């Protein structure tokens, strides 16, 4: 019987085969269409990747300048050292040298190791050998940011060793910070990819970084570039330059005295200072101390941190603690950390109450050393009662009960309205990254006790930049301005592409109220014969602040944690600059072992000393009153060569005393010398022998003594003294520092410069 298929079966088979063929053909057509039309761009790009190579042309990052054109940050050309493992692999096991007995591979490898380890720091032979093991690679970086002289020497030695293109260089850029530590927290820095990650470098990164260029070239199958007339070149666009409002001279003054205060007062949790144009919001200086060197930012600089980390060496916690403390020193304390402002905040409460008519300058407030609010007793900072006082006296005394009464007169709702209007419920908007939001009591949560503590600056936590911005509004006519650190941005052709204009958010208080507050705050500095901020010849306004870190004290059980601050402005009648200083946890003790933490004692001198140098620099020169001229002392004339009788008459006519050492009849030498300034009643030592020997005396300790006691003690030791600025004429002032310490041996007649302070100025 036959098994051949029927015609019907053949037809069915043909249909199936045809269907398969048609489906296959359709699949081919669809994929051809998809490849050639729909995804043509994708496959063209893939082909180009195989056929074309690209070389990045790095853009130069823009520079950063201060307000006077001084360079703060700039990029310079450096080099990356590159090796070619693939090229070395081609030499493996060939051409044994009769001189060395080595293969060409081994000779070249040894030569590379010798050159690179000798010319580069922190590069080991093992690291180089490991990189050469990747034989499929034509590029392996050995070192980055190498200066040109070193790179040139490496290439020269490689050429001498006939290494071909086994070692080569690639151009790169490195960021330099010529001012080192100055304004480090403001300027910030870049990461290893060249992008800004802190400070101005981060905030204005898009302006500074520029746009990298690219060269696209044809390559062969091995990836080597081929001559190609249609190479495409996309030029790099260099970054723009940024000009800051910071003045490095003012920055230096601020940092110098802030660092001095941190050291003298054993400040545990860093400190900060801000100098700002009171009318425009331009930040003229901003410092965080201890700081760091931008050129060596990974090192730890705070002495207490260094000591702490030394104790952790070899432990598991070391790396974590090192990283945490390094990051802390990078932070800009003026904008990233919160604090209780303390009595500096009283200028806000007072101006709000005056503006609302809740009080007048003549309103009186009673202090019995404490005040009962509902069921809570709140004490004044003072250990004695201030009694009945008007507004200016209450501000001068920094009286807590008085300002609680002022807050009560204003009321919780109005208090919060002004708290918000002065900008404390939102960031200032300063053009720096990392600004922190405040922590505050809202109207809904503000009971009588909360209002009381808020009124004298103890409950709400704010940033220093918020405080100085609000304080500026109090004294500049009432205008809240946005602080800023950049004045303009300039392109590579010198065209200004962006400027920062003064931005007034709102007027918080009237010009009239602002003028009253200026007068009050000037009186705070000048009343009772001067405060610690007083500077002869200048009209200064200001207010100190001292707050207890209640939250941290509750956590640690340590009640001696304080924040000390001072905010001053000048000239008082028409302010231009304002300065805020904050010292976080001062820990120094006086000669009696008492903690020195009042803002008027530890923070105020930073403002006073800075203003003494800053005001003449800004063109403001002292204008002395008659009383101040008297206090400046008497300029000593030269009496050398005169007879004792004539010299004595000259000195006595000026109100000075004299003492003679020697047997001669004429003056051979005098101490103090001509041109020195002495207080009336000071003594000049006259030597009459040509071969005289200087008579010396020992400097006594005068710290803690009153002005009259200091005068008496130094006179007994045949020494003169000069009282510095500050509270020297205040009845309660005591000596705080002396330029020659106890035990120093100095010539009789030497002038000892003494700084006086009011220890109980809140």
C-alpha positions in Angstrom: 0.0 0.0 0.0 1.5 3.4 -1.0 2.4 6.0 1.9 2.9 9.1 -0.4 1.1 12.3 0.8 -2.1 13.4 -0.8 -2.5 16.6 -2.7 -4.4 18.0 0.3 -1.5 17.4 2.6 0.9 19.0 0.2 -1.2 22.1 0.0 -1.4 22.4 3.8 2.4 22.0 4.1 3.0 24.6 1.5 0.7 27.0 3.3 2.6 26.5 6.6 5.9 27.0 4.9 4.7 30.1 3.1 3.3 31.5 6.3 6.6 31.0 8.1 8.5 32.6 5.2 6.1 35.5 5.1 6.4 36.0 8.9 10.2 35.9 8.7 10.2 38.3 5.8 7.9 40.6 7.8 10.2 40.4 10.8 13.1 41.4 8.7 11.3 44.3 7.1 10.1 45.6 10.5 13.5 45.4 12.0 15.1 47.0 9.0 12.6 49.8 9.2 13.2 50.1 13.0 17.0 50.1 12.5 17.1 52.5 9.6 14.3 54.8 10.5 13.0 54.6 14.0 16.2 54.0 15.8 18.6 55.4 13.3 19.9 58.1 15.6 20.6 55.5 18.3 22.6 53.2 16.0 24.3 56.1 14.3 25.5 57.2 17.8 26.7 53.7 18.5 28.6 53.6 15.3 30.1 57.0 16.0 31.2 55.7 19.4 33.2 53.0 17.7 34.4 55.2 14.9 35.0 58.4 16.7 36.9 59.3 19.9 36.4 62.4 22.0 38.8 64.4 24.1 37.5 66.6 26.9 38.8 70.2 27.0 38.5 71.4 30.6 37.1 74.8 31.2 39.0 77.1 33.6 37.0 77.8 36.7 36.4 81.5 37.4 38.3 83.3 40.1 36.9 84.8 43.3 37.9 88.3 44.4 37.2 90.5 47.5 35.7 93.9 47.1 39.1 95.5 46.3 40.0 92.9 43.7 42.3 90.8 45.9 42.3 87.2 44.7 40.7 84.8 47.1 40.4 81.7 44.8 41.9 80.9 41.4 42.6 77.9 39.2 46.0 77.1 37.9 47.2 74.5 35.3 48.5 71.3 36.8 49.0 67.8 35.3 47.8 64.3 35.8 50.5 61.6 35.4 49.2 58.8 33.2 50.6 55.3 32.3 49.8 53.1 29.4 49.6 49.4 30.6 48.6 48.2 27.1 51.7 49.6 25.5 53.9 47.9 28.1 52.2 44.6 27.5 53.3 44.7 23.9 56.9 44.4 25.1 56.4 41.3 27.2 59.1 38.6 26.8 60.9 40.3 23.9 64.4 41.7 23.3 66.5 40.5 26.2 69.1 43.1 26.9 72.7 41.9 26.9 73.6 44.7 29.3 70.9 44.0 31.9 69.8 40.6 31.2 66.2 41.8 31.4 63.5 41.7 28.8 62.4 45.0 27.4 59.2 44.6 29.4 61.1 44.3 32.7 63.5 47.2 31.8 60.7 49.6 31.0 58.6 48.5 34.1 61.6 49.0 36.4 62.4 52.4 34.8 58.8 53.5 35.3 58.7 52.5 38.9 62.0 54.2 39.6 61.0 57.5 38.0 57.5 57.7 39.5 58.4 56.7 43.0 61.3 59.1 43.1 59.4 62.1 41.7 56.0 61.6 43.2 55.0 61.6 46.9 52.9 58.8 48.3 53.3 56.6 45.2 54.6 53.1 45.9 56.1 50.4 43.6 53.3 48.0 44.4 50.7 50.5 43.3 52.4 51.0 40.0 52.8 47.3 39.4 49.1 46.8 40.1 48.0 49.5 37.6 50.2 47.9 34.9 48.4 44.6 35.3 45.3 46.0 33.5 46.9 45.3 30.1 43.7 46.1 28.2 43.8 49.7 29.3 45.7 52.5 27.6 45.0 55.0 30.5 45.6 54.6 34.2 46.1 57.7 36.4 49.0 57.5 38.9 48.8 61.0 40.3 46.7 64.2 40.0 47.4 67.9 40.5 51.1 67.7 39.8 52.9 71.0 39.3 54.5 71.7 36.0 58.2 71.4 37.1 57.6 67.9 38.5 55.6 66.8 35.4 58.3 68.1 33.1 61.0 66.3 35.0 59.0 63.0 34.8 58.6 63.3 31.1 62.3 64.2 30.6 63.4 61.2 32.6 61.0 59.0 30.7 62.4 60.2 27.4 66.0 59.6 28.6 65.0 56.0 29.5 63.5 55.6 26.0 60.0 54.7 27.4 58.1 56.0 24.4 54.6 56.9 25.3 54.5 54.6 28.4 54.3 57.7 30.6 52.4 60.8 29.5 50.6 63.8 31.1 47.1 65.3 30.8 46.4 68.9 31.5 44.2 69.5 34.6 43.4 72.5 36.9 43.9 72.9 40.6 42.1 75.4 42.9 44.4 77.7 44.9 43.3 79.9 47.8 46.0 82.6 48.3 44.6 83.9 51.6 44.7 80.6 53.3 42.4 80.7 56.4 40.9 84.2 55.8 37.2 83.9 55.2 37.5 80.2 54.6 34.0 79.4 55.7 32.6 82.0 53.3 34.7 81.2 50.3 34.3 77.4 50.6 36.0 74.9 48.4 35.6 72.5 45.5 35.7 68.7 45.4 38.2 66.6 43.4 36.0 66.9 40.4 36.2 70.7 40.5 32.6 71.4 41.6 32.0 73.7 44.6 30.7 72.0 47.7 30.9 74.7 50.4 30.5 78.4 50.6 30.5 80.7 47.6 32.2 78.0 45.6 29.0 75.9 46.0 26.3 78.6 45.9 27.7 80.2 42.7 29.1 77.0 41.2 27.0 77.3 38.0 28.6 80.7 37.3 32.1 79.7 38.3 32.5 76.3 36.7 32.2 77.1 33.0 31.4 74.6 30.3 34.0 71.9 29.2 34.8 71.7 25.5 35.2 68.6 23.4 37.3 67.5 20.4 35.7 64.6 18.4 38.2 62.6 16.2 38.1 59.5 14.0 39.7 56.4 15.5 40.9 53.1 14.1 40.0 49.6 15.3 42.5 49.8 18.1 41.2 53.2 19.3 44.1 55.2 17.9 43.3 58.7 16.5 43.4 59.0 12.7 43.9 62.2 10.7 40.5 63.5 9.9 39.8 66.8 8.3 36.3 67.1 9.7 37.3 66.9 13.4 34.7 68.7 15.4 36.0 71.1 18.1 33.7 72.5 20.7 35.6 75.2 22.6 35.5 75.3 26.4 33.7 78.2 27.9 35.7 79.4 30.9 33.8 80.2 34.1 32.8 83.7 35.3 34.6 85.5 38.1 32.8 86.4 41.3 33.5 89.6 43.3 32.6 89.5 47.0 31.4 92.2 49.3 34.0 91.0 51.7 37.0 93.3 52.4 40.0 91.3 53.4 41.4 94.1 55.6 38.2 94.1 57.7 38.2 90.3 57.5 41.7 90.3 59.0 40.8 92.6 61.8 37.7 90.6 62.7 39.5 87.3 62.6 42.6 88.6 64.5 40.5 89.7 67.5 38.0 86.9 67.4 40.9 84.3 67.5 42.4 86.3 70.4 39.1 86.1 72.3 38.7 82.4 71.7 42.1 81.7 73.1 41.9 84.1 76.1 38.4 82.9 77.1 38.9 79.2 76.4 35.9 79.1 74.1 34.7 75.5 73.8 32.3 75.5 70.9 33.8 78.0 68.4 32.9 81.6 67.8 31.8 83.8 64.9 31.8 87.4 63.9 29.9 89.4 61.2 30.6 92.9 59.9 27.9 94.3 57.6 26.9 97.5 55.9 24.0 98.5 58.0 22.1 100.1 55.0 22.8 97.7 52.1 23.2 94.3 53.8 26.6 93.8 52.2 28.7 91.5 54.4 32.1 93.1 54.8 33.5 90.3 57.0 32.3 87.0 58.2 34.5 84.7 60.4 34.1 81.4 62.2 36.9 80.5 64.6 38.7 78.1 64.9 38.7 77.9 61.1 40.8 76.0 58.6 43.2 76.5 55.7 41.4 76.2 52.4 44.6 74.8 50.9 44.8 72.0 53.5 41.2 71.6 54.5 41.4 68.0 55.6 43.6 68.8 58.6 42.2 69.5 62.0 43.0 73.0 63.4 41.2 73.5 66.7 43.7 72.6 69.5 41.0 70.9 71.7 40.0 68.7 68.7 43.6 67.8 68.0 44.1 66.9 71.6 40.9 64.9 71.7 41.7 62.9 68.5 45.2 62.1 69.8 43.6 60.3 72.7 41.5 58.2 70.2 44.4 57.1 67.9 44.3 53.4 67.4 40.6 53.1 68.3 37.6 52.3 66.2 36.1 55.7 66.9 39.0 57.7 65.5 38.0 57.9 61.9 34.4 58.7 62.7 35.3 61.4 65.2 38.0 62.8 62.8 35.4 63.2 60.0 32.8 64.7 62.3 35.2 67.4 63.7 36.6 68.1 60.3 33.1 68.7 59.0 32.3 70.9 62.0 35.2 73.2 61.3 34.1 73.6 57.7 30.7 75.0 58.8 30.0 78.7 58.7 28.8 79.2 62.3 27.3 82.6 61.5 24.6 81.0 59.3 24.4 77.3 60.1 24.1 77.2 63.9 21.3 78.4 66.2 21.8 80.2 69.6 19.8 82.0 72.3 20.6 85.6 71.5 20.1 86.8 75.1 20.1 90.5 75.9 21.1 91.7 72.4 17.5 90.7 71.5 16.2 93.4 73.9 16.8 96.0 71.1 14.0 94.1 69.2 11.6 94.0 72.1 12.3 97.7 72.9 11.9 99.0 69.4 8.7 97.1 68.8 7.2 98.5 72.0 8.2 102.0 71.1 6.8 101.7 67.6 3.5 100.4 68.9 3.3 103.2 71.6 3.1 100.5 74.3 5.9 102.4 76.0 7.8 105.7 75.7 11.3 106.7 76.5 10.0 108.1 79.8 8.1 105.0 80.8 9.4 103.5 84.1 10.0 99.9 85.1 10.7 98.4 88.5 13.3 95.8 89.2 13.4 94.0 92.5 16.0 91.5 91.3 13.2 89.1 90.2 9.7 89.1 88.9 6.8 86.7 89.3 5.1 85.7 86.0 2.0 83.6 86.8 3.6 80.9 89.0 7.2 81.3 87.7 9.8 83.5 89.3 12.3 84.9 86.8 15.5 86.5 88.0 17.4 89.4 86.7 21.0 88.7 85.7 22.1 91.1 88.3 22.6 90.1 92.0 21.1 93.4 93.1 17.9 95.3 92.3 17.9 98.0 89.7 15.0 99.8 91.3 12.8 102.1 89.2 14.3 103.0 85.8 13.3 104.6 82.6 13.7 102.9 79.2 17.2 104.0 78.5 18.4 103.1 81.9 16.7 99.7 81.7 18.5 99.1 78.4 21.8 100.2 79.9 21.3 98.0 82.9 20.1 95.2 80.6 17.4 94.5 83.2 15.4 91.3 82.6 12.4 92.2 84.8 12.1 95.6 83.0 12.0 93.9 79.6 9.5 91.4 80.8 7.3 94.3 81.7 8.0 95.8 78.2 7.0 92.5 76.6 3.8 92.4 78.6 2.9 95.9 77.6 3.4 94.9 73.9 1.4 91.7 74.3 2.0 88.2 72.8 0.3 88.8 69.5 2.1 92.0 68.7 5.4 90.6 70.0 5.2 87.8 67.5 4.1 90.1 64.7 7.3 92.1 65.1 9.3 88.9 65.7 8.1 87.8 62.2 8.5 91.3 60.7 12.1 91.5 61.8 12.8 88.2 59.8 13.2 85.7 62.6 10.7 83.2 61.3 12.5 82.5 58.0 16.0 82.4 56.6 17.5 85.8 55.7 18.1 84.6 52.1 21.8 85.3 52.2 23.6 83.9 49.2 25.4 81.1 51.0 24.5 77.5 51.3 23.4 75.8 54.5 21.4 78.7 56.2 19.5 77.2 59.1 15.8 77.8 60.0 15.1 79.3 63.5 13.3 77.6 66.3 10.7 79.8 67.9 7.5 80.0 70.0 4.5 80.8 67.8 1.6 82.9 68.9 -0.6 79.9 69.6 2.0 78.5 72.0 3.0 81.8 73.6 1.6 82.0 77.2 2.7 84.6 79.7 5.8 82.8 80.8 6.9 82.2 77.2 6.3 85.8 76.4 8.4 86.9 79.4 11.4 84.7 78.5 11.1 85.6 74.8 11.2 89.3 75.7 14.8 89.2 76.9 16.1 86.7 74.3 16.2 83.5 76.2 13.6 81.1 74.5 13.8 81.5 70.8 16.8 80.2 68.9 18.0 82.1 65.9 21.2 82.4 63.8 23.7 85.2 64.1 23.0 86.4 60.6 19.3 86.8 61.5 20.2 88.7 64.6 22.6 91.2 62.9 20.1 91.7 60.0 17.3 92.5 62.4 19.5 94.7 64.6 20.6 96.6 61.4 16.9 97.3 60.7 16.5 98.8 64.2 19.2 101.4 63.6 19.1 102.1 59.8 15.7 103.7 59.7 13.7 100.5 60.2 14.5 98.7 56.9 15.0 95.0 56.8 17.5 94.2 54.0 18.7 90.9 52.6 22.3 90.3 53.5 24.6 89.2 50.7 28.3 88.3 50.1 28.5 88.8 46.3 28.5 92.2 44.7 28.9 91.2 41.0 29.7 88.5 38.5 32.0 89.2 35.6 32.5 87.1 32.4 35.9 86.4 30.8 35.6 89.5 28.7 35.2 91.8 31.7 31.4 92.2 31.2 29.3 92.4 34.3 26.6 89.8 33.9 25.0 90.0 37.3 25.0 92.5 40.2 23.5 92.4 43.6 21.5 95.4 44.5 20.2 96.3 47.9 17.0 94.4 48.5 14.7 95.9 51.1 12.1 93.4 52.3 10.0 95.8 54.3 10.1 98.7 56.7 9.6 97.3 60.2 9.7 100.4 62.3 9.6 104.1 61.5 12.5 106.4 61.0 11.5 108.2 64.2 11.6 105.0 66.3 14.9 104.0 64.7 16.4 107.4 65.6 15.3 107.0 69.2 16.9 103.5 69.4 20.2 104.9 68.0 20.2 107.5 70.8 19.4 104.9 73.4 22.1 102.5 72.3 24.7 105.2 72.0 23.8 106.1 75.6 24.3 102.4 76.6 27.9 102.7 75.4 28.7 106.1 76.8 26.7 106.2 80.0 28.3 106.3 83.5 31.6 107.3 82.1 31.8 104.7 79.4 31.1 101.0 78.9 33.4 98.2 77.7 32.7 99.2 74.1 33.6 102.8 74.5 36.2 104.2 72.1 37.6 107.7 72.7 36.8 110.0 69.8 34.0 107.9 68.3 30.3 107.7 68.7 29.5 104.0 69.1 26.1 102.3 69.8 25.8 98.8 71.0 24.3 96.1 73.3 25.7 93.0 74.9 24.0 89.7 75.4 24.5 86.7 77.7 22.3 83.6 77.5 22.3 80.3 79.2 22.2 77.2 77.0 19.3 75.8 78.8 18.7 72.9 76.4 22.3 71.7 76.5 22.5 72.3 80.3 19.5 70.1 80.8 21.1 67.4 78.7 24.5 67.5 80.3 23.7 68.7 83.8 26.3 71.5 83.4 24.8 74.9 84.3 27.9 76.8 83.3 27.2 76.7 79.5 26.7 80.2 78.2 26.7 82.1 74.9 28.3 85.5 75.0 27.6 88.1 72.4 27.8 91.8 71.5 26.4 93.9 68.7 27.8 97.4 68.0 27.4 99.9 65.2 29.1 103.1 64.1 28.9 106.0 63.7 26.0 106.0 66.2 24.1 109.0 64.6 24.4 107.8 61.0 25.5 104.2 61.0 27.5 102.6 58.2 28.8 99.4 59.8 27.5 97.0 62.3 29.3 94.1 63.9 28.0 91.1 65.8 30.3 88.7 67.8 29.2 85.5 69.4 31.4 83.3 71.6 29.9 79.8 72.3 30.7 78.4 75.7 33.5 80.6 77.1 35.2 78.7 79.9 37.9 81.0 81.3 38.1 82.1 85.0 39.1 85.3 86.5 41.7 85.7 89.3 39.1 84.7 91.8 38.1 81.5 90.0 34.8 82.9 88.7 33.6 82.0 85.3 34.0 84.9 82.8 31.0 84.7 80.5 29.2 88.0 80.3 29.0 89.2 76.7 30.1 92.7 77.8 33.3 91.2 79.1 34.3 88.5 76.6 32.6 89.4 73.3 32.6 93.2 73.6 36.4 93.7 73.3 36.3 91.9 69.9 34.0 94.6 68.5 35.8 97.5 70.3 39.3 96.4 69.1 38.0 95.7 65.6 36.3 99.1 65.4 39.5 100.9 66.5 41.2 99.7 63.4 38.3 99.4 61.0 36.9 103.0 61.5 40.1 104.8 60.5 40.5 102.4 57.6 37.0 103.3 56.4 37.8 107.0 56.7 36.3 107.8 60.1 38.8 109.5 62.3 38.4 110.3 66.0 36.9 113.6 67.1 37.8 114.1 70.8 35.8 116.0 73.3 37.7 118.2 75.8 37.3 115.5 78.5 38.7 112.9 76.1 41.6 115.1 75.2 42.4 115.4 78.8 42.3 111.6 79.3 44.6 111.1 76.3 47.4 112.3 78.4 50.3 114.6 78.0 52.9 114.3 75.3 56.3 114.1 76.8 58.9 116.6 75.4 62.6 115.8 75.1 64.5 117.2 78.0 67.8 115.5 77.2 70.7 117.9 77.4 68.9 120.3 79.7 70.0 120.9 83.3 68.1 119.1 86.0 66.5 122.4 87.1 65.3 123.3 83.6 64.1 119.8 82.8 62.2 119.6 86.1 60.6 122.9 85.4 59.5 121.9 82.0 57.9 118.6 83.2 56.2 120.2 86.2 54.7 122.9 84.0 53.0 120.0 82.1 51.7 118.5 85.3 54.3 115.7 85.3 56.5 114.4 88.1 60.2 113.4 87.7 62.8 111.4 89.5 66.6 111.8 89.1 69.1 108.9 88.9 72.8 109.8 88.9 75.1 112.6 90.1 75.4 114.7 86.9 73.9 118.1 86.4 72.4 117.6 82.9 69.9 115.0 81.6 71.6 112.2 79.6 68.5 110.1 79.0 64.9 109.9 79.9 62.2 107.2 80.3 59.6 107.4 78.9 61.1 108.9 75.8 60.0 111.9 73.8 56.6 111.6 72.2 55.2 109.2 74.7 51.9 110.0 76.4 51.5 110.1 80.1 48.5 110.7 82.4 48.7 113.9 84.4 50.8 113.2 87.5 52.9 110.6 85.7 56.6 110.3 86.4 59.6 110.7 84.1 62.9 109.1 85.1 65.9 111.3 84.3 69.4 109.8 84.1 72.3 112.3 84.5 75.4 110.2 84.1 76.8 109.7 80.6 77.6 106.1 81.4 74.4 105.4 83.3 73.0 102.0 83.9 69.3 101.6 83.5 67.4 101.0 86.7 64.8 98.2 86.5 61.7 97.3 88.5 59.3 94.3 88.5 55.8 94.7 87.1 53.2 93.8 89.8 49.8 92.1 89.2 47.1 94.7 88.8 44.2 92.6 87.4 41.0 93.2 89.2 42.0 96.5 90.8 40.2 99.8 90.3 41.8 102.7 88.4 42.8 104.5 91.5 44.3 101.4 93.0 46.2 100.6 89.8 47.6 104.1 89.8 48.8 103.7 93.4 50.3 100.3 92.9 52.2 101.2 89.8 53.5 104.4 91.2 54.9 102.5 94.1 56.9 100.5 91.6 58.1 103.6 89.7 55.9 102.7 86.8 53.5 104.7 84.7 50.2 103.5 83.3 48.0 104.3 80.3 44.3 103.4 80.4 43.0 102.0 77.2 39.5 102.6 75.8 36.5 101.0 77.3 35.3 101.5 80.8 38.3 103.2 82.4 36.3 106.1 83.7 33.4 104.1 85.0 33.2 104.0 88.8 32.9 100.2 88.8 35.6 99.5 86.3 38.5 97.1 87.2 41.7 96.2 85.4 41.2 93.4 83.0 44.5 93.1 81.1 48.0 94.6 81.2 50.5 94.6 78.4 53.4 93.6 80.7 52.5 90.7 82.8 53.2 90.2 86.5 56.9 89.5 87.1 58.2 91.2 84.0 61.5 93.1 84.5 61.2 96.6 82.8 63.0 99.9 83.1 61.6 102.3 85.8 59.2 104.7 84.2 57.9 102.2 81.6 54.3 102.8 80.7 52.0 99.9 81.5 48.9 99.8 79.2 45.9 98.7 81.2 42.4 97.8 79.8 39.5 98.3 82.3 36.2 96.6 82.1 32.9 96.6 84.0 32.5 93.0 85.3 28.9 93.3 86.1 27.7 94.8 82.8 25.1 92.3 81.5 
